[in-house]
Amino acid sequence: MKKTLLKIATGLMVIAGCTVSAVFNKATAQSKRSLPGMEKKILFVVTSHAQKGATGQSTGYYLAEVAHPWDVLHAAGYEIDFVSPKGGKAPVDGFNLEDPVNKKFWENQVYRRKVENTLKPSQVNASQYAAIFFAGGHGAMWDFKDDQEIAEIAREIYESNGVVSAVCHGPAGLVNIKLSNGKYLVEGKRINAFTNEEEAAVKLENVVPFLLESKLIELGAIFEKSGLWQKRVVVDQRLVTGQNPASAQGVGEAMLELLKYNISTKK
C-alpha cells in the first residue's frame, strides 16, 4: 500500500480546478483540526522587496498568495511562521479585502502580527518545520533568487522528508536550492510558475531581473503550464508549485495532502 501511495504522491498533478486526487484523499483522510503526529510547523517565505525595478511602482508579497494557502493549512491545525530575507515588516501587494479569505487573514491579529514582524533567516531552525512555502508577488523576483540562507533552510526541510512549495513568482526561491548531491532541487522535476506569457501580459517582462519560466527550464526543470491566468498546480515528489494567484488555494490543498501522507507513513 505504501508503494502505491508513493506512486500517487510522486505523479500527482493537479490542474484546471485544482482538485486533489480522490484516491489520494481517501487513502490519507484525517481530521482537519488535528492530524495525528503533527508536531511540526510550516514556514512561509515572503519578500522584503518593495519596488518593481526603476518603475516607481510598489510591490511586495501578493496577499491572496499568502492568505489562501494559509487558510487551508491553518484550518487543518498547522501553525505557520513567516520569514523574509531582511526580516521585519513585509511589504504587501494585491491588497484586496473584498476577498473574504484575504480579509480573514488580515484581521487575524496573531498572523497579522507575524507577517508584519517576520523572522530573519538566521532566526529559523529548519528542523521545526514540516514544509516551506514561497509566496509570490513581484518582489520575490528581486530578493528570493540569491538568498543562500533561505535556500539552505529549504534544502534541510526537503532532505528531512519535508515539503517544498511555491506559487506564482514564489518559485524564484527555488532556483538557488541545491541538494546535498550537488543537483538543483528543480532538476528533472515537473514544475510550474508565473509564465513568460503572463509576464508579458502585465508588461513587466523587461522590468523583472529574469524570466522565471526560462530560468527554471535552464536549470533542468520540466516546465508545465496552462493558459493566461488559468489555475494550475503541479506536484512532483515533495515539490508543489502553482502558476499564478488563482492557483494559491490549490497549492495549499496539495501541500496538505502530502503532509498527511508523510504523517501516515510514519505510523
Secondary structure as UniProt FT lines:
FT   HELIX           2..11
FT   STRAND          13..15
FT   TURN            16..18
FT   HELIX           22..28
FT   TURN            36..37
FT   STRAND          41..45
FT   TURN            53..54
FT   STRAND          61..62
FT   HELIX           63..75
FT   TURN            76..77
FT   STRAND          80..83
FT   STRAND          92..93
FT   TURN            97..98
FT   HELIX           100..106
FT   HELIX           109..115
FT   STRAND          118..119
FT   HELIX           121..123
FT   HELIX           126..128
FT   STRAND          129..134
FT   TURN            138..139
FT   HELIX           140..143
FT   TURN            144..146
FT   HELIX           148..159
FT   TURN            160..161
FT   STRAND          163..167
FT   TURN            168..169
FT   HELIX           170..173
FT   TURN            174..176
FT   TURN            180..181
FT   TURN            185..188
FT   STRAND          190..191
FT   HELIX           196..201
FT   TURN            202..203
FT   TURN            205..207
FT   HELIX           212..218
FT   TURN            219..220
FT   STRAND          222..223
FT   TURN            228..229
FT   STRAND          232..236
FT   TURN            237..238
FT   STRAND          239..242
FT   HELIX           245..247
FT   HELIX           248..265
//
